[in-house]
């Protein structure tokens, strides 16, 4: 019994000792992740043509809250809402918004 206890203690100390150098050589990479929430909302009108299409105020306000200036937010909203590929395709509007944020991030 004493021999089993001694071998377990010796084995445990070896495991503890062998893990120390690996812990001492660890690397630390600080990562900053900023998440933004933009509400993409457009007024479409009754036709599939882009006649009355414009960004809703909640869209512009969410862009301003993220960090864009009001003129930038309005221009981005107009660009997203008047894009012909986004008519009746809200998933494309979100994709266009992702591209705009990637190309021109908020300040």
N, C-alpha and C positions, 0 to 999 in steps of 0.2 A: 504494500500500500504506500509506504514511504517512497519507494522507488517510482511508482506511478506519479505521485505528487511531485517529486523532484524532476522527472522528465517533462511533465506538463508545465512546470514553472520555468524550466530551462527553455523549452520550446516557445512558450509565450514571450519570454524576454528576447529571444532571437527574432521573433516576428515583430516585436515592438521596436527593436534596434534596427532591423532592416527597413522599416518604414520611415525612419527619421530622415535619411538623406533625400528620399523622394519628396517628402513634405518640404524640405528646406530649399529644393530647387524648383518650386512651383512658380508659375508666372501669373501675373495679375494684369488683366486687360480691362480697364474701365470702359464701359460702353454706355453712351447716353442715347436713349431712344425717346424721341418726341413723337407723340401721337396727336393728330389733329382730327377734329370732327367737323366736317363741312356738310351742311344740308343742301343737297342739289335739288332745287325746286324751280320748275319753269311753268309759265302759263303758255299753253299750246294753242288754244283757240279751236274752232270746230273743223278746220281744214287740215289736210296733211301738208299743204304748202306752208312755207315759212312766211306768214304775213303778219300775224299778231304776236309771234313768239317773243317772249322776254323773260328775264329772271324775276322770280318773286322776291319780295323784300327779305324774307327769311334766308334766302340764298345769299344775297348781298351782305346781310348782317353777319352771317356765319363766316363769310370770307374776311370781313373787317375784324371780327373777334379773333380770328386765327393770326392776323398780323398784316394783312394787305391794307393799303390805303383805300379810301372810298373810290377814287377813280380807277385804281387797279381792280378792285373787286367788281365794279360795274362792268369794266371791259371783259374780265374773265367770265362773268355771268352772261353777258351778251354772246361771247364766243361759244360757250357751252350750249346755250339755249337756241342759238340760231344755226348751229351746225346741222346740215342736212342729214348726216348719218345718225343723229340722235332722235329724230322724229319717231315717236311711239316706241322708242327703245331706251328705257331708263338705264339699263345696264351699260349701254354705250356712253350715255351722259356721264356716268360714274367713271368709266374708263378714260374719257377725255379729261375729266377733272384730275384723275391720277397723273396723266401725262403732263398737264399744266403745272401741277404741284411739283413734279419731278424736275421739270425744265426751269421753273421760276418759283422756288420755295419762298414762303412768307418770311418776312424779316423779324 
